[in-house]
Amino acid sequence: MDFVAKKFSELSLVELYEIIKSRSEVFLLEQNIICQDLDDVDYNSLHCFFFDSNLKRVTAYLRAFYIEKDVVSIGRVLTLEHRKGLGTKLMLRSFEEIKKQFNCKKITLHAQKQAVAFYEKLGFNIVSDEFLEEGIVHVTMEKRLVFDE
């Protein structure tokens, strides 16, 4: 499985198709979230994912984008197989790419309540009360980035 980090304009048609397919599989079919997934944020995002060339599938994915100066948000975080460590690998590799690609000091995300412990293990802290997003309870979480001097 290969880790890939690309801007929207760098994605191949196959990669883009597989990203959309995986997002639909997890958010629409698995989690029953009905929303406009293709929201134009993708154009200005860094797309980080694992691509299994044997299966020709995106098996884990997230996108990262500026929300304000020094702050990057990540979203659409998914893995096709759960509880096998792929999500942690995706996040750790993506942190490295975010450090390279963005001049930011903080990463923020909206975490589904059931995923809070996962993000806490990666250094994120809850910074909001619970709220509903697409019918699912979420909280906002943040992680300060530490750069090697």
N, CA, C and O of each residue as an XYZ file, in Angstrom:
596
protein
N       0.837     -1.172      0.000
C       0.000      0.000      0.000
C       0.887      1.242      0.000
O       1.825      1.341      0.791
N       0.592      2.173     -0.876
C       1.395      3.382     -1.002
C       0.687      4.578     -0.390
O      -0.516      4.762     -0.578
N       1.449      5.400      0.354
C       0.920      6.655      0.859
C       1.096      7.709     -0.223
O       2.153      7.805     -0.847
N       0.046      8.498     -0.439
C       0.043      9.532     -1.469
C      -0.459     10.825     -0.844
O      -1.408     10.815     -0.060
N       0.178     11.937     -1.192
C      -0.288     13.266     -0.778
C      -0.187     14.171     -1.994
O       0.904     14.435     -2.499
N      -1.345     14.645     -2.462
C      -1.375     15.460     -3.674
C      -2.399     16.576     -3.545
O      -3.412     16.452     -2.856
N      -2.093     17.675     -4.237
C      -3.080     18.731     -4.409
C      -4.102     18.248     -5.433
O      -3.834     17.322     -6.198
N      -5.258     18.871     -5.443
C      -6.346     18.444     -6.331
C      -5.879     18.339     -7.783
O      -6.159     17.345     -8.453
N      -5.172     19.354     -8.270
C      -4.749     19.374     -9.674
C      -3.743     18.284    -10.018
O      -3.518     18.001    -11.194
N      -3.138     17.671     -9.011
C      -2.156     16.613     -9.233
C      -2.772     15.217     -9.238
O      -2.124     14.256     -9.653
N      -4.018     15.097     -8.780
C      -4.661     13.779     -8.717
C      -4.919     13.236    -10.112
O      -5.321     13.968    -11.016
N      -4.680     11.938    -10.271
C      -5.067     11.293    -11.527
C      -6.582     11.069    -11.511
O      -7.216     11.159    -10.460
N      -7.148     10.782    -12.661
C      -8.577     10.494    -12.717
C      -8.923      9.265    -11.891
O      -9.955      9.238    -11.220
N      -8.079      8.261    -11.935
C      -8.319      7.042    -11.152
C      -8.289      7.366     -9.663
O      -9.167      6.928     -8.920
N      -7.293      8.126     -9.220
C      -7.203      8.493     -7.810
C      -8.436      9.275     -7.364
O      -9.008      8.985     -6.313
N      -8.845     10.261     -8.155
C     -10.028     11.054     -7.816
C     -11.270     10.177     -7.749
O     -12.062     10.294     -6.813
N     -11.445      9.313     -8.717
C     -12.602      8.419     -8.737
C     -12.616      7.527     -7.492
O     -13.658      7.353     -6.861
N     -11.464      6.969     -7.146
C     -11.384      6.074     -5.990
C     -11.579      6.821     -4.670
O     -12.137      6.265     -3.724
N     -11.127      8.068     -4.596
C     -11.382      8.891     -3.411
C     -12.885      9.091     -3.246
O     -13.428      8.888     -2.160
N     -13.545      9.483     -4.312
C     -14.997      9.717     -4.250
C     -15.737      8.424     -3.920
O     -16.694      8.427     -3.146
N     -15.285      7.321     -4.512
C     -15.928      6.032     -4.242
C     -15.779      5.647     -2.770
O     -16.744      5.200     -2.150
N     -14.590      5.815     -2.209
C     -14.372      5.470     -0.798
C     -15.162      6.394      0.121
O     -15.730      5.936      1.112
N     -15.206      7.681     -0.190
C     -15.986      8.606      0.629
C     -17.466      8.232      0.592
O     -18.139      8.271      1.622
N     -17.973      7.875     -0.569
C     -19.376      7.459     -0.677
C     -19.638      6.179      0.096
O     -20.660      6.051      0.771
N     -18.719      5.238     -0.002
C     -18.887      3.960      0.691
C     -18.974      4.152      2.203
O     -19.838      3.567      2.857
N     -18.084      4.966      2.754
C     -18.053      5.143      4.209
C     -19.156      6.081      4.686
O     -19.934      5.724      5.570
N     -19.228      7.277      4.108
C     -20.139      8.278      4.659
C     -21.587      8.054      4.240
O     -22.489      8.239      5.057
N     -21.831      7.669      3.014
C     -23.206      7.475      2.546
C     -23.732      6.091      2.893
O     -24.788      5.972      3.514
N     -23.018      5.048      2.506
C     -23.518      3.686      2.694
C     -23.338      3.174      4.126
O     -24.265      2.595      4.693
N     -22.155      3.381      4.714
C     -21.883      2.852      6.053
C     -22.511      3.715      7.153
O     -23.121      3.194      8.087
N     -22.357      5.040      7.033
C     -22.824      5.927      8.099
C     -24.161      6.604      7.787
O     -24.709      7.317      8.627
N     -24.675      6.382      6.594
C     -25.975      6.921      6.193
C     -26.044      8.451      6.297
O     -27.068      9.005      6.697
N     -24.952      9.121      5.937
C     -24.908     10.580      5.950
C     -25.356     11.081      4.577
O     -24.759     10.758      3.550
N     -26.401     11.861      4.591
C     -26.916     12.435      3.350
C     -26.514     13.907      3.322
O     -27.094     14.729      4.032
N     -25.523     14.236      2.502
C     -25.065     15.625      2.379
C     -24.390     15.790      1.024
O     -24.136     14.815      0.317
N     -24.106     17.027      0.680
C     -23.365     17.317     -0.544
C     -21.882     17.119     -0.246
O     -21.218     18.027      0.254
N     -21.371     15.944     -0.550
C     -19.975     15.632     -0.257
C     -19.023     16.466     -1.115
O     -17.998     16.939     -0.624
N     -19.352     16.644     -2.369
C     -18.487     17.400     -3.277
C     -18.814     18.879     -3.110
O     -19.705     19.417     -3.768
N     -18.065     19.526     -2.206
C     -18.424     20.861     -1.733
C     -17.466     21.960     -2.170
O     -17.480     23.043     -1.584
N     -16.658     21.727     -3.153
C     -15.673     22.675     -3.692
C     -14.455     22.872     -2.791
O     -13.485     23.493     -3.226
N     -14.464     22.374     -1.565
C     -13.299     22.468     -0.694
C     -12.160     21.613     -1.260
O     -10.984     21.914     -1.057
N     -12.524     20.554     -1.965
C     -11.510     19.662     -2.537
C     -10.515     20.400     -3.431
O      -9.337     20.046     -3.469
N     -10.978     21.416     -4.147
C     -10.095     22.152     -5.063
C      -8.883     22.755     -4.355
O      -7.801     22.836     -4.937
N      -9.057     23.176     -3.108
C      -7.990     23.843     -2.370
C      -7.409     22.980     -1.254
O      -6.827     23.498     -0.301
N      -7.567     21.683     -1.374
C      -7.126     20.761     -0.334
C      -5.905     19.956     -0.752
O      -5.631     19.750     -1.934
N      -5.189     19.512      0.265
C      -4.172     18.483      0.098
C      -4.880     17.165      0.394
O      -5.479     17.010      1.458
N      -4.817     16.232     -0.520
C      -5.494     14.945     -0.382
C      -4.447     13.907      0.007
O      -3.513     13.638     -0.748
N      -4.613     13.326      1.196
C      -3.682     12.337      1.729
C      -4.403     10.999      1.802
O      -5.507     10.911      2.340
N      -3.778      9.958      1.261
C      -4.462      8.670      1.240
C      -3.496      7.520      1.040
O      -2.369      7.688      0.575
N      -3.983      6.345      1.410
C      -3.297      5.101      1.081
C      -4.000      4.493     -0.111
O      -5.222      4.351     -0.128
N      -3.207      4.134     -1.109
C      -3.739      3.520     -2.326
C      -3.184      2.111     -2.425
O      -1.971      1.907     -2.464
N      -4.086      1.145     -2.464
C      -3.709     -0.254     -2.631
C      -3.739     -0.559     -4.120
O      -4.811     -0.711     -4.707
N      -2.560     -0.650     -4.733
C      -2.505     -0.845     -6.183
C      -2.984     -2.227     -6.605
O      -3.417     -2.401     -7.744
N      -2.919     -3.216     -5.715
C      -3.453     -4.542     -6.047
C      -4.974     -4.497     -6.171
O      -5.548     -5.061     -7.102
N      -5.613     -3.824     -5.227
C      -7.076     -3.702     -5.253
C      -7.545     -2.540     -6.111
O      -8.719     -2.455     -6.471
N      -6.605     -1.632     -6.441
C      -6.935     -0.378     -7.118
C      -7.986      0.390     -6.320
O      -9.001      0.829     -6.862
N      -7.720      0.547     -5.004
C      -8.655      1.205     -4.087
C      -7.931      2.183     -3.176
O      -6.788      1.954     -2.782
N      -8.607      3.268     -2.850
C      -8.185      4.160     -1.779
C      -8.724      3.543     -0.497
O      -9.938      3.473     -0.303
N      -7.830      3.095      0.378
C      -8.244      2.359      1.576
C      -8.319      3.237      2.830
O      -8.928      2.849      3.827
N      -7.701      4.414      2.775
C      -7.764      5.380      3.867
C      -7.550      6.754      3.250
O      -6.808      6.897      2.279
N      -8.205      7.768      3.819
C      -8.196      9.081      3.165
C      -8.486     10.194      4.162
O      -9.200     10.001      5.145
N      -7.914     11.366      3.884
C      -8.323     12.621      4.514
C      -7.932     13.766      3.599
O      -7.087     13.623      2.715
N      -8.567     14.904      3.833
C      -8.172     16.108      3.104
C      -7.814     17.181      4.125
O      -8.380     17.227      5.217
N      -6.860     18.049      3.755
C      -6.394     19.119      4.621
C      -6.441     20.426      3.854
O      -6.100     20.478      2.672
N      -6.873     21.498      4.544
C      -7.019     22.791      3.879
C      -6.950     23.911      4.906
O      -7.309     23.731      6.069
N      -6.478     25.079      4.451
C      -6.447     26.243      5.333
C      -7.865     26.681      5.669
O      -8.742     26.707      4.805
N      -8.084     27.033      6.959
C      -9.334     27.687      7.324
C      -9.077     29.121      7.769
O      -9.985     29.952      7.774
N      -7.844     29.401      8.140
C      -7.390     30.753      8.445
C      -5.871     30.700      8.493
O      -5.273     29.625      8.450
N      -5.249     31.881      8.583
C      -3.791     31.920      8.646
C      -3.306     31.065      9.810
O      -3.807     31.198     10.926
N      -2.359     30.208      9.566
C      -1.727     29.341     10.567
C      -2.589     28.177     11.037
O      -2.154     27.416     11.902
N      -3.803     28.009     10.496
C      -4.688     26.931     10.945
C      -5.160     26.118      9.745
O      -5.722     26.653      8.789
N      -4.917     24.812      9.821
C      -5.359     23.871      8.795
C      -6.429     22.976      9.400
O      -6.317     22.534     10.544
N      -7.446     22.721      8.628
C      -8.492     21.786      9.048
C      -8.331     20.495      8.260
O      -7.973     20.507      7.083
N      -8.602     19.382      8.932
C      -8.666     18.120      8.211
C     -10.093     17.600      8.294
O     -10.810     17.845      9.264
N     -10.477     16.892      7.274
C     -11.826     16.359      7.230
C     -11.932     15.190      6.282
O     -10.968     14.796      5.626
N     -13.148     14.641      6.231
C     -13.449     13.481      5.396
C     -12.523     12.317      5.723
O     -12.155     11.545      4.837
N     -12.148     12.189      6.988
C     -11.224     11.135      7.424
C     -11.945      9.793      7.378
O     -13.039      9.643      7.923
N     -11.317      8.820      6.720
C     -11.955      7.508      6.611
C     -10.936      6.408      6.447
O      -9.821      6.636      5.977
N     -11.332      5.204      6.841
C     -10.624      3.977      6.497
C     -11.680      2.960      6.084
O     -12.773      2.932      6.650
N     -11.365      2.141      5.119
C     -12.304      1.100      4.691
C     -12.321     -0.073      5.661
O     -13.340     -0.747      5.813
N     -11.178     -0.316      6.322
C     -11.106     -1.379      7.326
C     -10.834     -0.738      8.667
O      -9.900      0.052      8.804
N     -11.643     -1.071      9.659
C     -11.554     -0.439     10.963
C     -10.758     -1.283     11.950
O     -10.712     -2.510     11.860
N     -10.134     -0.585     12.893
C      -9.410     -1.185     14.009
C      -8.229     -2.069     13.588
O      -7.944     -3.094     14.206
N      -7.557     -1.640     12.521
C      -6.369     -2.374     12.069
C      -5.139     -1.471     12.029
O      -4.092     -1.877     11.526
N      -5.258     -0.237     12.561
C      -4.121      0.663     12.630
C      -3.927      1.554     11.422
O      -3.045      2.413     11.425
N      -4.731      1.368     10.394
C      -4.554      2.158      9.173
C      -4.871      3.636      9.401
O      -4.221      4.507      8.822
N      -5.861      3.921     10.235
C      -6.208      5.310     10.533
C      -5.064      6.044     11.218
O      -4.780      7.197     10.893
N      -4.416      5.388     12.152
C      -3.275      5.993     12.836
C      -2.133      6.234     11.861
O      -1.520      7.301     11.868
N      -1.850      5.248     11.024
C      -0.790      5.417     10.014
C      -1.115      6.578      9.079
O      -0.239      7.375      8.745
N      -2.369      6.671      8.658
C      -2.790      7.767      7.778
C      -2.557      9.111      8.460
O      -1.998     10.026      7.855
N      -2.978      9.233      9.706
C      -2.844     10.505     10.409
C      -1.372     10.885     10.589
O      -0.999     12.032     10.342
N      -0.546      9.952     11.011
C       0.863     10.264     11.254
C       1.577     10.669      9.968
O       2.338     11.636      9.958
N       1.336      9.943      8.899
C       1.951     10.309      7.604
C       1.415     11.649      7.113
O       2.160     12.450      6.547
N       0.130     11.893      7.327
C      -0.485     13.154      6.888
C       0.052     14.336      7.678
O       0.245     15.413      7.112
N       0.303     14.160      8.989
C       0.893     15.242      9.780
C       2.219     15.680      9.155
O       2.502     16.875      9.064
N       3.018     14.724      8.733
C       4.307     15.051      8.109
C       4.103     15.861      6.830
O       4.812     16.838      6.589
N       3.143     15.457      6.019
C       2.880     16.183      4.770
C       2.300     17.567      5.037
O       2.639     18.528      4.347
N       1.439     17.668      6.024
C       0.863     18.974      6.373
C       1.974     19.918      6.829
O       1.974     21.094      6.468
N       2.921     19.408      7.622
C       4.057     20.233      8.041
C       4.850     20.728      6.835
O       5.286     21.879      6.812
N       5.041     19.870      5.835
C       5.794     20.238      4.635
C       5.039     21.231      3.763
O       5.622     22.194      3.265
N       3.737     20.998      3.576
C       2.960     21.735      2.579
C       2.351     23.040      3.082
O       2.147     23.971      2.304
N       2.060     23.112      4.383
C       1.373     24.266      4.940
C       2.264     24.944      5.976
O       3.013     24.288      6.700
N       2.168     26.224      6.027
C       2.861     26.975      7.069
C       1.849     27.238      8.176
O       1.314     28.341      8.292
N       1.592     26.223      8.982
C       0.549     26.339     10.005
C       1.079     25.916     11.358
O       2.080     25.209     11.471
N       0.370     26.375     12.385
C       0.756     26.060     13.750
C      -0.234     25.136     14.433
O       0.039     24.596     15.505
N      -1.395     24.959     13.796
C      -2.448     24.190     14.458
C      -3.275     23.456     13.408
O      -3.498     23.951     12.303
N      -3.724     22.251     13.789
C      -4.663     21.476     12.978
C      -5.954     21.366     13.776
O      -5.930     21.109     14.980
N      -7.066     21.560     13.108
C      -8.363     21.433     13.747
C      -9.215     20.446     12.953
O      -8.982     20.217     11.766
N     -10.195     19.873     13.624
C     -11.114     18.957     12.946
C     -12.414     18.860     13.723
O     -12.471     19.183     14.910
N     -13.448     18.415     13.043
C     -14.724     18.087     13.686
C     -14.740     16.571     13.825
O     -14.811     15.850     12.830
N     -14.674     16.093     15.060
C     -14.605     14.656     15.325
C     -15.977     14.116     15.698
O     -16.680     14.691     16.529
N     -16.347     13.012     15.076
C     -17.542     12.316     15.535
C     -17.274     11.864     16.971
O     -16.164     11.450     17.306
N     -18.302     11.948     17.809
C     -18.131     11.654     19.238
C     -17.483     10.289     19.463
O     -16.637     10.145     20.346
N     -17.872      9.292     18.677
C     -17.325      7.954     18.858
C     -15.850      7.855     18.465
O     -15.207      6.846     18.755
N     -15.294      8.900     17.801
C     -13.890      8.876     17.381
C     -12.988      9.745     18.251
O     -11.791      9.847     17.983
N     -13.537     10.370     19.281
C     -12.766     11.299     20.107
C     -11.532     10.628     20.714
O     -10.451     11.215     20.676
N     -11.652      9.439     21.263
C     -10.505      8.760     21.884
C      -9.389      8.509     20.869
O      -8.209      8.617     21.202
N      -9.756      8.180     19.649
C      -8.772      7.980     18.576
C      -7.951      9.254     18.369
O      -6.722      9.204     18.320
N      -8.631     10.390     18.249
C      -7.938     11.650     18.011
C      -7.152     12.109     19.241
O      -6.088     12.712     19.099
N      -7.656     11.835     20.433
C      -6.919     12.194     21.644
C      -5.574     11.468     21.696
O      -4.575     12.048     22.122
N      -5.539     10.216     21.271
C      -4.275      9.452     21.247
C      -3.261     10.075     20.291
O      -2.055      9.865     20.426
N      -3.761     10.839     19.327
C      -2.894     11.499     18.353
C      -2.549     12.931     18.755
O      -1.938     13.667     17.980
N      -2.940     13.325     19.968
C      -2.565     14.639     20.473
C      -3.593     15.735     20.311
O      -3.291     16.898     20.575
N      -4.801     15.401     19.884
C      -5.857     16.402     19.742
C      -6.561     16.599     21.078
O      -6.663     15.671     21.880
N      -7.049     17.822     21.309
C      -7.810     18.166     22.502
C      -9.169     18.733     22.092
O      -9.279     19.438     21.089
N     -10.193     18.422     22.872
C     -11.539     18.954     22.614
C     -11.554     20.430     22.975
O     -11.071     20.822     24.037
N     -12.119     21.262     22.072
C     -12.178     22.706     22.313
C     -13.592     23.264     22.129
O     -13.771     24.478     22.032
N     -14.599     22.378     22.081
C     -15.979     22.853     21.913
C     -16.935     21.946     22.660
O     -16.579     20.853     23.100
N     -18.151     22.426     22.788
C     -19.233     21.581     23.258
C     -19.656     20.672     22.108
O     -19.232     20.871     20.970
N     -20.475     19.692     22.396
C     -21.006     18.805     21.359
C     -21.964     19.581     20.458
O     -22.663     20.490     20.905
N     -21.980     19.201     19.180
C     -22.911     19.789     18.224
C     -23.265     18.736     17.187
O     -22.539     17.760     17.001
N     -24.385     18.946     16.518
C     -24.811     18.035     15.458
C     -24.280     18.520     14.120
O     -24.394     19.696     13.774
N     -23.696     17.585     13.376
C     -23.265     17.850     12.006
C     -23.734     16.670     11.178
O     -23.328     15.533     11.418
N     -24.581     16.939     10.211
C     -25.175     15.892      9.375
C     -25.844     14.814     10.224
O     -25.807     13.632      9.882
N     -26.460     15.234     11.340
C     -27.206     14.312     12.191
C     -26.360     13.469     13.129
O     -26.886     12.578     13.796
N     -25.057     13.731     13.194
C     -24.144     12.963     14.043
C     -23.501     13.913     15.047
O     -23.103     15.021     14.687
N     -23.399     13.484     16.307
C     -22.786     14.306     17.350
C     -21.282     14.427     17.090
O     -20.588     13.429     16.897
N     -20.799     15.664     17.091
C     -19.389     15.988     16.871
C     -18.889     16.917     17.963
O     -19.677     17.501     18.707
N     -17.573     17.047     18.049
C     -16.900     18.092     18.816
C     -15.757     18.621     17.952
O     -15.241     17.917     17.084
N     -15.375     19.862     18.202
C     -14.200     20.415     17.541
C     -12.986     20.051     18.374
O     -12.995     20.164     19.599
N     -11.942     19.613     17.685
C     -10.688     19.245     18.352
C      -9.536     19.972     17.669
O      -9.601     20.294     16.483
N      -8.474     20.225     18.446
C      -7.295     20.905     17.918
C      -6.024     20.192     18.340
O      -5.963     19.534     19.378
N      -5.017     20.347     17.501
C      -3.677     19.824     17.799
C      -2.675     20.896     17.385
O      -2.689     21.371     16.249
N      -1.819     21.265     18.309
C      -0.744     22.206     17.988
C       0.407     21.410     17.367
O       0.772     20.338     17.848
N       0.962     21.954     16.299
C       2.077     21.289     15.638
C       3.385     21.724     16.257
O       3.574     22.894     16.587
N       4.279     20.777     16.410
C       5.607     21.038     16.939
C       6.583     20.798     15.794
O       6.609     19.726     15.189
N       7.360     21.791     15.520
C       8.346     21.672     14.436
C       9.736     21.490     15.028
O      10.096     22.138     16.010
N      10.508     20.602     14.417
C      11.894     20.422     14.839
C      12.686     21.667     14.449
O      12.542     22.176     13.337
N      13.496     22.139     15.338
C      14.291     23.355     15.079
C      15.525     22.992     14.282
O      16.328     23.866     13.957
